[in-house]
Amino acid sequence: MKRNPDAWKPNVMNSGNNVDLASVEARIAKVRKEVRGLLNKITLTTYADLTVEMINKCVWKDEDTLPTVVELIFIKAVEEPTFVGLYSDLCYALHKSEQTMKGASHRPRFFCAIIRKCQREMESI
């Protein structure tokens, strides 16, 4: 008899700590596409609306996708020095929004992630 891959398994046999890698990769790909789309549209006139859109995504909540978001913002800031001020303002707005939503006692994930990225880049020079 052939076992169905969707057959019930007792909790002891389930790998509770293992996250389905395909779903994580799918989430990362989706966030990458959405954030890249927003960052490609950013200008002085669209900054306010796009910042609100980024804040509403709460990018700091998902530890799997946060490094991707930080990487995209960092790359855009380096490659487009004309808009580096907008990207730094965006980072500040995301940091402040995370603090507001999580409270003062919360360790800021976005802020730590962007600082770590900058430190790694500087150390590699």
Secondary structure by P-SEA (a helix, b strand, c coil): ccccccccccccccccccccaaaaaaaaaaaaaaaaaaaaaccccaaaaaaaaaaaacccccccaaaaaaaaaaaaaaacccaaaaaaaaaaaaaaaaaaacccccccaaaaaaaaaaaaaaaac
